[in-house]
Amino acid sequence: MLALGSAGAAPFAYVANEGSASISVVDTATDQVTATFATGAKPRGLAVSADGRRLFVSEQAAGAVVAYDTASGRETGRAAVGASPEALYLSPDGRRLAVAVEEDDTVAIVDAASLAVVRRIRTRGRNPEHAAWSPDGRWIYASSENADSIDVIDVAAGEVVASIQVGDRPRGIAFTPDGRKAYVAAENANLVAVIDVASRTVTRRIPAGERSNGVTMRRDGQRVFVTSGGKGTVQVLDTTRDEIVAETPVGKRPWNMALSPDGGKLYVACGRSNAVAVVDTSTNAKIADIAVENLPWGVAAPGAAR
């Protein structure tokens, strides 16, 4: 393992390399990999604490969420969440994690401080992939691989209270900062569904790239970024018009992504390129490719919009 130094105090992004069981640490000022540290087999979802000092990683083979100290790369604790955890999301208040547990058909809620599993919520859809919090923390939207709908979880009640049909094989999810709309990529339908949160209805289905997958919201809520695994691009959606306004080639099998803490750059994990593409969010142009290890699955950064 390379020395990480005081990673918690610097503007770093973290890349989960599923094929090589490692995390690449990227300095977002220079777009250089400054360190790599080992994880358990098949790291996938990841999130960074607000202070940047802890990295939470869902490790598929272990069926666990593992916490790492970002300054040393050492494990500090783990939570057994179930078989094949996928994406995980930190709650808006930073106190809880929502973890999509694929083979158990559940969303696990984990206390971020103690790593205790405080609740397991069964989904209606099979093989959940993502579990995104609404900005007010009241709802979790869960997408499932073997479904055409997303499940709406009432966090206080700890149960699914509705399902919203979006399109075959829903994947990434992002809410607008005001919590009024949510955007869901439907991979097999090649579209992005726009959901009115209050009425729980789809107001628009936007044709997008082949195998639409990851979804990330810019902090100002004016743009949504959606990866196209089949085209190797990122689509840029204008949320005022709910239309695609730009498309950026990034690499082979782009998947999950994150914005830099200042929102100026988008970091896209390109699994088959073994690289992270860097997109300037003001111009929507790719400005760099960062070589990482095998099969990058996703990216996280402290304070980044999702």
N, C-alpha and C positions, 0 to 999 in steps of 0.2 A: 504493500500500500504506500502510495506517495504521501508526503506530509501535506496536510490541508491548511495548516496555519489557523488564523482566526476567521474561519469561513463564515461564522455567524454574523460577523460585523461587516461583511463585504457584499456587493451585489451579485450573488451567485445564482445560477440556475442549476438544476439537478436533473440528470437524464437516467432513466431506468433502462438498462441494457438486458433485455430478457434472455437473449441467447448466450451471454457470457457471465451472467450472474454478477453484475457489477453496477455501480453508479458512477457516471462521469460528472465531474464538477466543472462548470463553465463560468468563467468570469465574464459577466455581461458588459463590462466596459471594454474589454479587448476581444471578446468572442474567441477565447482560447481555453482549451481544457487545462486546468491547473492541477487536477488530481483525479485519481480513480480509486475507488475502494470496493471491496468484495461484499456481496450480499449472499443470502440463500438463493436456491435455484428459482428461476423464472420470476424476477421482480417485475411488477407491472405498475399498478397505480401508485401514485406518490403525492404527498402534500408536505408543505413546509410550514412550521409554526410562524406566527406573526413576527416574532423577534429573530427569526432565521436560525435559531440554535438547535432545532430538532427537525429531523426529516423522518416522515412516516412512510413506510413502503409496504405494499401488499405483496407477499411472497407466496406464489401459487403452490409450490411443492410442499411448503410447510403448513399451509392453511392458516397463515398468521399475518397480522400487521406487526411490523417490527420498527421500533424507533431507533434512530441513529443520532449520535452527537455530530453535528456538522463540522465542528472544529477538529475532531479526531477521526471521524469515520467509524467509531466503535459503537456497537449495539448497546443500548441502554435499557431495553425492555421489549416485551412482546405481548401480544394478545392473540389467543387462539380464536379465530372467527369462524372457521368452517372450511369446507372443501372448495378450493379454487377461487380465492378472492380476486376480484378484478379492480375496477377503478375505485378510488376512495376520495372523499371530499371533506375538507375541514369546514365546520359550521361557521356562520358569520361571526359569532362571538369567540371563536377559536377554542372552545371548550370540548367539542365532541367531533368525532369522525363518523361519517356514514360510509360503509363499505358494502359494495355489491358482492355477494358471495354466490358465485355462479352455480355450483353443483348442489348447493343446499336450497336454492330458490329462496334466499332470504337477503335482507339488508340488516347488517349488524351495526348497532350504535355503540361506539367505543368512547369512553372517557379519555380525553387526550392526555391528561395529567397522570392518571393512575394506570392507564391501559386496561382498565376493567371493561368487559363487555356488559353494558347496562341494559341492552334490549336486543332481541332478535325479532324481526318483523318479516313474516312470510309474504312473498310477492304473489300476485296472480300470474304474471308472466314467468315463463321458465327460462333459466339461465340468465339472471340479471347481470348487466354489464356496467351500468353507471347508476349513481345515486346522488343527485345534485340537490343541495339545499336552496330553498327560496331565500331571498335577501333578508327577510324578517325571521327566518328560522322556523316558521310554522309548518312548512311543507317540505317533503322530499319527493322529487320526481325520480322514479326508477324505471330504467329502460331494460328490456330483456331481449336476448338473442332470438328466442323462439316465441315471438309475439309480433303483433302489429300495433300494439298499444303501449302507452306508458302508464305506470301505476302512480296514483297520487297518495302519498302517505301523510296522514295527520300525525305529526311528531308527538304532540301531547297525548293523543289517544294510543299511539303505537300500533296503528293498523292502516291498511289500505282502505280508503274511503271512496275511491273512484278510479276508473280507467278511461283513458282518452285515446281513441284510435288515431294513429298518425301515419302509418305505413309500415311495410314489412321490415322487420329486423331493426328496430330503433336502437340508436347508439348514443352519441354524445348529446349533452343537454347544457343549455346556458340560459339564465334568466337575465332580463334587463335589470339595471340597478334599482329601478323603482318597483320591481316585482310584478309589473302588470302583464308582461309577456314572457313566454319561454320559447326557445328555439330547439328543435329536436331533429337530428339527422336520422333518416331512415335509409339504412344501407342498401337493402335490396330494392327499394323503390326509387333510389337515386333522387331523393328530394329532402328538403328541409320543411318541417311543419312548424307553423307559427301558432302558438296557443295563447288564447286569452285566459289568463289565470283566474280571473273572477268568475267567468261563466264556464270554465273548463271545456271550451270548444276550440276547434281548429279554425282559425280565420283565413288561413292561406296555406297552400302547399306550393313551395317554390322549387321548380325543377333545378337540380344542382348537378354536381359532377358524379361520374360513375362511382358507386360504392362510397357514398357520402358517409363520413364517420365522425371524426372529432369535431367538437364545437367549442369555441372560446369567444367570450364577450369582451369588447374593449371597455375600459372602466367608465368612459363617458356614456356608454350605452348606444352610441351612434353607429357602431359597426359590429358585425358578427363574422367570425372567421370559421370556415368549414373545410375540412380536408376531404379530398377525393382520392381514395385509395387506388381506384382504377385508372384515373387520369394522371396521377402524380402532381396534383395541383392543390392550391388553396383558393376557395371562392370567398369573396368579400361581399357581404350583404349590408346594404343600407337599411337600418331599422325604421327610418321614417317612412320609407316607401316599400319596404320589404321586397327589395329587388337586388339581384346580383349586379354590382357595379364594377367589379374587377375580378381577374383570375390570374394567379401567380404560379408558374411552374416551380416546384420545389425539389422533387426527388422521387424515388421509388417507394411505393406504399407508405405515403404519409399517414400518420395515425393521430396520436394525441399531442397536444401542444400547450404552450403557456406564453403569456406576455411577460416581458421584463417588468420589474417593479415600477418603472416610470412609464410603462405602456408604449415606449417608442419602438420596441422590437418584438417580433413574434418568433418564438423558437418552436420549430416543427420537427418532431421525431419522424425520420424517414427510414422505416425498418429495413427495407431491402437495399438501401444505399449505405447502411451503417454510418449514418450521418445525421446531423441536425441542421436543417436549413434555417437561416436567419432572414426574416423579412422586415424591411423598414415599413412601419405601419402608416407613415405619412405619405409614402409614394407607392406602397404595395409592390415594391421591387425586391427580389431576393438580393441580398448584399453579401452573403457568405454561406459557405458550407463548412460545418465543424465535424471533423472525423471523430467518431466515438467508437464504442465497441459493438458487439454483435447484436443485431435486431433491437434497436432502440424502440421502446413501447410508448413512452410518454415523457413529458417534461414538467417540472414544477419550479416555482420561484416564490420567495416570500413576498406577500402583499400583492401578488399578481392577480389580475382579474381572471375569471374562469368562464 
